[in-house]
Amino acid sequence: MKYITSGTCSKEIDFEVVGGKLHNVRYLGGCNGNLKGIGALVEGMEVNEAISRLKGIKCGMKNTSCPDQLAIALEKYLATANA
């Protein structure tokens, strides 16, 4: 799934969900090393666990962050998968 981010330095998040688990998380733009780290940390994690851990994280004075945007993207994924 491709998700266009809002309010962050990254512009887009690409990811796959297989068997309820998160795979191949890739960000376009943003802090390259940190975002590769997020992708590595959530690899194989259950979608709901990733949402629980990442939702609400802020970046500086912003109301969101790249991890928070991933949580939002995953919630949207679940909403469309369950529709």
A tleap script that builds the chain and sets N, CA, C and O, in Angstrom:
source leaprc.protein.ff14SB
mol = sequence {
  NMET LYS TYR ILE THR SER GLY THR CYS SER
  LYS GLU ILE ASP PHE GLU VAL VAL GLY GLY
  LYS LEU HIE ASN VAL ARG TYR LEU GLY GLY
  CYS ASN GLY ASN LEU LYS GLY ILE GLY ALA
  LEU VAL GLU GLY MET GLU VAL ASN GLU ALA
  ILE SER ARG LEU LYS GLY ILE LYS CYS GLY
  MET LYS ASN THR SER CYS PRO ASP GLN LEU
  ALA ILE ALA LEU GLU LYS TYR LEU ALA THR
  ALA ASN CALA
}
set mol.1.N position { 0.850 -1.176 0.000 }
set mol.1.CA position { 0.000 0.000 0.000 }
set mol.1.C position { 0.892 1.233 0.000 }
set mol.1.O position { 1.945 1.256 0.637 }
set mol.2.N position { 0.462 2.238 -0.710 }
set mol.2.CA position { 1.139 3.530 -0.693 }
set mol.2.C position { 0.290 4.502 0.102 }
set mol.2.O position { -0.926 4.568 -0.076 }
set mol.3.N position { 0.936 5.256 0.981 }
set mol.3.CA position { 0.238 6.255 1.781 }
set mol.3.C position { 0.991 7.575 1.662 }
set mol.3.O position { 2.196 7.630 1.908 }
set mol.4.N position { 0.289 8.629 1.288 }
set mol.4.CA position { 0.876 9.964 1.198 }
set mol.4.C position { 0.805 10.589 2.583 }
set mol.4.O position { -0.279 10.749 3.145 }
set mol.5.N position { 1.964 10.942 3.129 }
set mol.5.CA position { 2.029 11.489 4.482 }
set mol.5.C position { 1.602 12.946 4.516 }
set mol.5.O position { 1.515 13.610 3.484 }
set mol.6.N position { 1.339 13.428 5.719 }
set mol.6.CA position { 0.937 14.813 5.933 }
set mol.6.C position { 1.626 15.336 7.182 }
set mol.6.O position { 1.580 14.697 8.234 }
set mol.7.N position { 2.264 16.493 7.073 }
set mol.7.CA position { 2.863 17.137 8.238 }
set mol.7.C position { 4.231 16.623 8.629 }
set mol.7.O position { 4.701 16.907 9.731 }
set mol.8.N position { 4.890 15.864 7.746 }
set mol.8.CA position { 6.208 15.323 8.047 }
set mol.8.C position { 7.175 15.610 6.903 }
set mol.8.O position { 6.764 16.006 5.812 }
set mol.9.N position { 8.453 15.407 7.162 }
set mol.9.CA position { 9.475 15.569 6.124 }
set mol.9.C position { 9.355 14.475 5.064 }
set mol.9.O position { 9.616 14.719 3.886 }
set mol.10.N position { 8.965 13.279 5.477 }
set mol.10.CA position { 8.758 12.209 4.499 }
set mol.10.C position { 7.498 12.527 3.697 }
set mol.10.O position { 6.587 13.191 4.192 }
set mol.11.N position { 7.460 12.055 2.476 }
set mol.11.CA position { 6.339 12.358 1.578 }
set mol.11.C position { 5.405 11.176 1.361 }
set mol.11.O position { 4.233 11.356 1.031 }
set mol.12.N position { 5.926 9.968 1.547 }
set mol.12.CA position { 5.144 8.775 1.240 }
set mol.12.C position { 5.681 7.589 2.030 }
set mol.12.O position { 6.871 7.511 2.334 }
set mol.13.N position { 4.774 6.664 2.359 }
set mol.13.CA position { 5.160 5.412 2.998 }
set mol.13.C position { 4.610 4.275 2.134 }
set mol.13.O position { 3.438 4.275 1.755 }
set mol.14.N position { 5.464 3.322 1.835 }
set mol.14.CA position { 5.050 2.104 1.135 }
set mol.14.C position { 5.212 0.940 2.115 }
set mol.14.O position { 6.203 0.870 2.842 }
set mol.15.N position { 4.240 0.033 2.131 }
set mol.15.CA position { 4.342 -1.138 2.999 }
set mol.15.C position { 3.462 -2.250 2.476 }
set mol.15.O position { 2.584 -2.034 1.640 }
set mol.16.N position { 3.711 -3.435 2.979 }
set mol.16.CA position { 2.902 -4.613 2.660 }
set mol.16.C position { 2.426 -5.232 3.966 }
set mol.16.O position { 3.112 -5.164 4.986 }
set mol.17.N position { 1.254 -5.830 3.922 }
set mol.17.CA position { 0.742 -6.599 5.052 }
set mol.17.C position { 0.474 -8.007 4.537 }
set mol.17.O position { -0.285 -8.199 3.588 }
set mol.18.N position { 1.103 -8.984 5.173 }
set mol.18.CA position { 0.932 -10.386 4.797 }
set mol.18.C position { 0.587 -11.155 6.064 }
set mol.18.O position { 1.362 -11.173 7.021 }
set mol.19.N position { -0.567 -11.782 6.063 }
set mol.19.CA position { -0.983 -12.553 7.229 }
set mol.19.C position { -1.103 -11.705 8.486 }
set mol.19.O position { -0.831 -12.179 9.589 }
set mol.20.N position { -1.510 -10.452 8.321 }
set mol.20.CA position { -1.678 -9.558 9.467 }
set mol.20.C position { -0.388 -8.953 9.993 }
set mol.20.O position { -0.390 -8.251 11.005 }
set mol.21.N position { 0.722 -9.229 9.299 }
set mol.21.CA position { 2.025 -8.715 9.748 }
set mol.21.C position { 2.593 -7.735 8.731 }
set mol.21.O position { 2.382 -7.865 7.526 }
set mol.22.N position { 3.308 -6.767 9.243 }
set mol.22.CA position { 3.871 -5.682 8.456 }
set mol.22.C position { 5.196 -6.078 7.823 }
set mol.22.O position { 6.054 -6.671 8.476 }
set mol.23.N position { 5.356 -5.741 6.534 }
set mol.23.CA position { 6.587 -6.071 5.813 }
set mol.23.C position { 6.970 -4.951 4.852 }
set mol.23.O position { 6.118 -4.209 4.361 }
set mol.24.N position { 8.263 -4.848 4.598 }
set mol.24.CA position { 8.809 -3.958 3.573 }
set mol.24.C position { 8.370 -2.509 3.712 }
set mol.24.O position { 7.957 -1.889 2.731 }
set mol.25.N position { 8.456 -1.963 4.922 }
set mol.25.CA position { 8.116 -0.553 5.143 }
set mol.25.C position { 9.234 0.310 4.576 }
set mol.25.O position { 10.401 0.166 4.939 }
set mol.26.N position { 8.846 1.213 3.673 }
set mol.26.CA position { 9.807 2.119 3.047 }
set mol.26.C position { 9.203 3.520 3.028 }
set mol.26.O position { 8.041 3.704 2.666 }
set mol.27.N position { 10.006 4.499 3.423 }
set mol.27.CA position { 9.601 5.898 3.390 }
set mol.27.C position { 10.275 6.587 2.219 }
set mol.27.O position { 11.402 6.247 1.860 }
set mol.28.N position { 9.592 7.555 1.619 }
set mol.28.CA position { 10.166 8.410 0.591 }
set mol.28.C position { 10.403 9.774 1.227 }
set mol.28.O position { 9.462 10.424 1.683 }
set mol.29.N position { 11.653 10.203 1.257 }
set mol.29.CA position { 12.010 11.464 1.905 }
set mol.29.C position { 12.206 11.256 3.393 }
set mol.29.O position { 12.088 10.139 3.898 }
set mol.30.N position { 12.507 12.341 4.088 }
set mol.30.CA position { 12.687 12.273 5.530 }
set mol.30.C position { 14.097 11.882 5.927 }
set mol.30.O position { 15.005 11.872 5.095 }
set mol.31.N position { 14.276 11.566 7.179 }
set mol.31.CA position { 15.581 11.215 7.761 }
set mol.31.C position { 15.901 9.758 7.438 }
set mol.31.O position { 15.423 8.849 8.117 }
set mol.32.N position { 16.689 9.541 6.424 }
set mol.32.CA position { 16.924 8.219 5.852 }
set mol.32.C position { 17.262 7.148 6.886 }
set mol.32.O position { 16.617 6.100 6.916 }
set mol.33.N position { 18.248 7.390 7.725 }
set mol.33.CA position { 18.666 6.371 8.690 }
set mol.33.C position { 17.584 6.058 9.708 }
set mol.33.O position { 17.325 4.891 10.000 }
set mol.34.N position { 16.957 7.081 10.244 }
set mol.34.CA position { 15.898 6.869 11.236 }
set mol.34.C position { 14.725 6.103 10.631 }
set mol.34.O position { 14.151 5.225 11.275 }
set mol.35.N position { 14.376 6.434 9.407 }
set mol.35.CA position { 13.226 5.786 8.790 }
set mol.35.C position { 13.533 4.349 8.382 }
set mol.35.O position { 12.647 3.495 8.421 }
set mol.36.N position { 14.764 4.074 7.996 }
set mol.36.CA position { 15.161 2.684 7.764 }
set mol.36.C position { 15.097 1.918 9.080 }
set mol.36.O position { 14.720 0.746 9.100 }
set mol.37.N position { 15.460 2.571 10.169 }
set mol.37.CA position { 15.390 1.947 11.489 }
set mol.37.C position { 13.971 1.589 11.869 }
set mol.37.O position { 13.722 0.495 12.375 }
set mol.38.N position { 13.036 2.497 11.633 }
set mol.38.CA position { 11.626 2.210 11.916 }
set mol.38.C position { 11.181 0.995 11.107 }
set mol.38.O position { 10.547 0.084 11.639 }
set mol.39.N position { 11.517 0.988 9.817 }
set mol.39.CA position { 11.144 -0.141 8.969 }
set mol.39.C position { 11.689 -1.461 9.486 }
set mol.39.O position { 10.992 -2.476 9.480 }
set mol.40.N position { 12.940 -1.443 9.934 }
set mol.40.CA position { 13.559 -2.668 10.460 }
set mol.40.C position { 12.894 -3.098 11.762 }
set mol.40.O position { 12.697 -4.293 11.985 }
set mol.41.N position { 12.551 -2.157 12.613 }
set mol.41.CA position { 11.948 -2.489 13.904 }
set mol.41.C position { 10.533 -3.057 13.782 }
set mol.41.O position { 10.138 -3.907 14.580 }
set mol.42.N position { 9.772 -2.596 12.795 }
set mol.42.CA position { 8.393 -3.078 12.668 }
set mol.42.C position { 8.269 -4.268 11.716 }
set mol.42.O position { 7.182 -4.829 11.579 }
set mol.43.N position { 9.356 -4.663 11.058 }
set mol.43.CA position { 9.317 -5.803 10.132 }
set mol.43.C position { 8.791 -7.050 10.846 }
set mol.43.O position { 9.349 -7.485 11.854 }
set mol.44.N position { 7.710 -7.617 10.305 }
set mol.44.CA position { 7.118 -8.829 10.868 }
set mol.44.C position { 6.214 -8.598 12.060 }
set mol.44.O position { 5.680 -9.552 12.625 }
set mol.45.N position { 6.031 -7.341 12.453 }
set mol.45.CA position { 5.187 -7.017 13.607 }
set mol.45.C position { 3.713 -7.064 13.196 }
set mol.45.O position { 3.356 -6.697 12.076 }
set mol.46.N position { 2.873 -7.518 14.112 }
set mol.46.CA position { 1.428 -7.484 13.886 }
set mol.46.C position { 0.999 -6.032 13.685 }
set mol.46.O position { 1.497 -5.133 14.362 }
set mol.47.N position { 0.075 -5.810 12.754 }
set mol.47.CA position { -0.365 -4.459 12.415 }
set mol.47.C position { -0.880 -3.717 13.644 }
set mol.47.O position { -0.501 -2.567 13.864 }
set mol.48.N position { -1.726 -4.340 14.442 }
set mol.48.CA position { -2.283 -3.658 15.616 }
set mol.48.C position { -1.212 -3.318 16.650 }
set mol.48.O position { -1.318 -2.300 17.335 }
set mol.49.N position { -0.201 -4.143 16.770 }
set mol.49.CA position { 0.911 -3.858 17.677 }
set mol.49.C position { 1.684 -2.638 17.202 }
set mol.49.O position { 2.047 -1.780 18.007 }
set mol.50.N position { 1.940 -2.553 15.902 }
set mol.50.CA position { 2.645 -1.389 15.353 }
set mol.50.C position { 1.846 -0.118 15.592 }
set mol.50.O position { 2.412 0.903 15.982 }
set mol.51.N position { 0.541 -0.168 15.363 }
set mol.51.CA position { -0.313 0.999 15.603 }
set mol.51.C position { -0.214 1.408 17.066 }
set mol.51.O position { -0.029 2.586 17.369 }
set mol.52.N position { -0.335 0.450 17.968 }
set mol.52.CA position { -0.285 0.715 19.403 }
set mol.52.C position { 1.019 1.381 19.823 }
set mol.52.O position { 1.016 2.283 20.660 }
set mol.53.N position { 2.114 0.946 19.255 }
set mol.53.CA position { 3.422 1.478 19.634 }
set mol.53.C position { 3.727 2.837 19.010 }
set mol.53.O position { 4.424 3.648 19.620 }
set mol.54.N position { 3.218 3.101 17.805 }
set mol.54.CA position { 3.625 4.286 17.044 }
set mol.54.C position { 2.639 5.451 17.096 }
set mol.54.O position { 3.035 6.605 16.932 }
set mol.55.N position { 1.366 5.159 17.321 }
set mol.55.CA position { 0.340 6.208 17.262 }
set mol.55.C position { 0.572 7.271 18.333 }
set mol.55.O position { 0.798 6.967 19.505 }
set mol.56.N position { 0.508 8.518 17.894 }
set mol.56.CA position { 0.600 9.643 18.820 }
set mol.56.C position { 2.003 10.179 19.042 }
set mol.56.O position { 2.170 11.178 19.742 }
set mol.57.N position { 3.012 9.546 18.471 }
set mol.57.CA position { 4.375 10.061 18.610 }
set mol.57.C position { 4.465 11.379 17.847 }
set mol.57.O position { 4.016 11.479 16.705 }
set mol.58.N position { 5.046 12.379 18.487 }
set mol.58.CA position { 5.194 13.703 17.883 }
set mol.58.C position { 6.650 13.930 17.501 }
set mol.58.O position { 7.553 13.312 18.064 }
set mol.59.N position { 6.872 14.829 16.533 }
set mol.59.CA position { 8.216 15.214 16.104 }
set mol.59.C position { 8.380 16.708 16.399 }
set mol.59.O position { 7.810 17.551 15.707 }
set mol.60.N position { 9.159 17.020 17.424 }
set mol.60.CA position { 9.357 18.422 17.782 }
set mol.60.C position { 8.039 19.093 18.096 }
set mol.60.O position { 7.264 18.594 18.913 }
set mol.61.N position { 7.778 20.212 17.459 }
set mol.61.CA position { 6.546 20.972 17.686 }
set mol.61.C position { 5.411 20.535 16.757 }
set mol.61.O position { 4.309 21.079 16.832 }
set mol.62.N position { 5.668 19.566 15.890 }
set mol.62.CA position { 4.642 19.090 14.965 }
set mol.62.C position { 3.620 18.238 15.712 }
set mol.62.O position { 3.918 17.670 16.763 }
set mol.63.N position { 2.428 18.159 15.164 }
set mol.63.CA position { 1.370 17.348 15.770 }
set mol.63.C position { 1.448 15.883 15.369 }
set mol.63.O position { 0.622 15.078 15.799 }
set mol.64.N position { 2.423 15.533 14.556 }
set mol.64.CA position { 2.572 14.165 14.066 }
set mol.64.C position { 4.056 13.868 13.886 }
set mol.64.O position { 4.906 14.693 14.220 }
set mol.65.N position { 4.358 12.696 13.362 }
set mol.65.CA position { 5.739 12.287 13.087 }
set mol.65.C position { 5.683 11.194 12.033 }
set mol.65.O position { 4.602 10.734 11.666 }
set mol.66.N position { 6.829 10.785 11.553 }
set mol.66.CA position { 6.860 9.679 10.587 }
set mol.66.C position { 6.323 8.375 11.193 }
set mol.66.O position { 5.588 7.658 10.514 }
set mol.67.N position { 6.664 8.041 12.452 }
set mol.67.CA position { 6.060 6.840 13.039 }
set mol.67.C position { 4.540 6.968 13.195 }
set mol.67.O position { 3.804 6.015 12.938 }
set mol.68.N position { 4.074 8.148 13.617 }
set mol.68.CA position { 2.639 8.393 13.762 }
set mol.68.C position { 1.941 8.270 12.411 }
set mol.68.O position { 0.842 7.722 12.328 }
set mol.69.N position { 2.570 8.774 11.356 }
set mol.69.CA position { 1.987 8.665 10.021 }
set mol.69.C position { 1.874 7.208 9.584 }
set mol.69.O position { 0.918 6.843 8.900 }
set mol.70.N position { 2.831 6.377 9.967 }
set mol.70.CA position { 2.729 4.950 9.671 }
set mol.70.C position { 1.540 4.344 10.402 }
set mol.70.O position { 0.810 3.537 9.827 }
set mol.71.N position { 1.335 4.719 11.658 }
set mol.71.CA position { 0.180 4.220 12.414 }
set mol.71.C position { -1.124 4.635 11.737 }
set mol.71.O position { -2.053 3.835 11.632 }
set mol.72.N position { -1.194 5.874 11.284 }
set mol.72.CA position { -2.391 6.360 10.592 }
set mol.72.C position { -2.602 5.582 9.292 }
set mol.72.O position { -3.727 5.196 8.973 }
set mol.73.N position { -1.526 5.352 8.546 }
set mol.73.CA position { -1.614 4.577 7.309 }
set mol.73.C position { -2.120 3.162 7.595 }
set mol.73.O position { -2.943 2.633 6.848 }
set mol.74.N position { -1.633 2.558 8.664 }
set mol.74.CA position { -2.060 1.199 9.010 }
set mol.74.C position { -3.523 1.169 9.431 }
set mol.74.O position { -4.232 0.212 9.121 }
set mol.75.N position { -3.985 2.198 10.131 }
set mol.75.CA position { -5.412 2.273 10.478 }
set mol.75.C position { -6.270 2.373 9.221 }
set mol.75.O position { -7.321 1.741 9.125 }
set mol.76.N position { -5.815 3.171 8.260 }
set mol.76.CA position { -6.549 3.285 6.995 }
set mol.76.C position { -6.536 1.963 6.247 }
set mol.76.O position { -7.535 1.576 5.641 }
set mol.77.N position { -5.400 1.270 6.292 }
set mol.77.CA position { -5.321 -0.051 5.669 }
set mol.77.C position { -6.350 -0.998 6.297 }
set mol.77.O position { -7.082 -1.681 5.580 }
set mol.78.N position { -6.407 -1.039 7.626 }
set mol.78.CA position { -7.357 -1.912 8.303 }
set mol.78.C position { -8.802 -1.557 7.967 }
set mol.78.O position { -9.643 -2.440 7.800 }
set mol.79.N position { -9.085 -0.258 7.870 }
set mol.79.CA position { -10.439 0.175 7.549 }
set mol.79.C position { -10.866 -0.292 6.160 }
set mol.79.O position { -12.017 -0.676 5.953 }
set mol.80.N position { -9.924 -0.255 5.205 }
set mol.80.CA position { -10.276 -0.698 3.852 }
set mol.80.C position { -10.269 -2.222 3.744 }
set mol.80.O position { -11.039 -2.794 2.972 }
set mol.81.N position { -9.405 -2.877 4.510 }
set mol.81.CA position { -9.347 -4.345 4.480 }
set mol.81.C position { -10.591 -4.952 5.110 }
set mol.81.O position { -11.025 -6.036 4.720 }
set mol.82.N position { -11.167 -4.249 6.091 }
set mol.82.CA position { -12.348 -4.765 6.799 }
set mol.82.C position { -13.656 -4.276 6.196 }
set mol.82.O position { -14.732 -4.619 6.686 }
set mol.83.N position { -13.574 -3.475 5.135 }
set mol.83.CA position { -14.798 -2.907 4.530 }
set mol.83.C position { -15.480 -3.895 3.616 }
set mol.83.O position { -16.516 -3.580 3.031 }
savepdb mol mol.pdb
quit
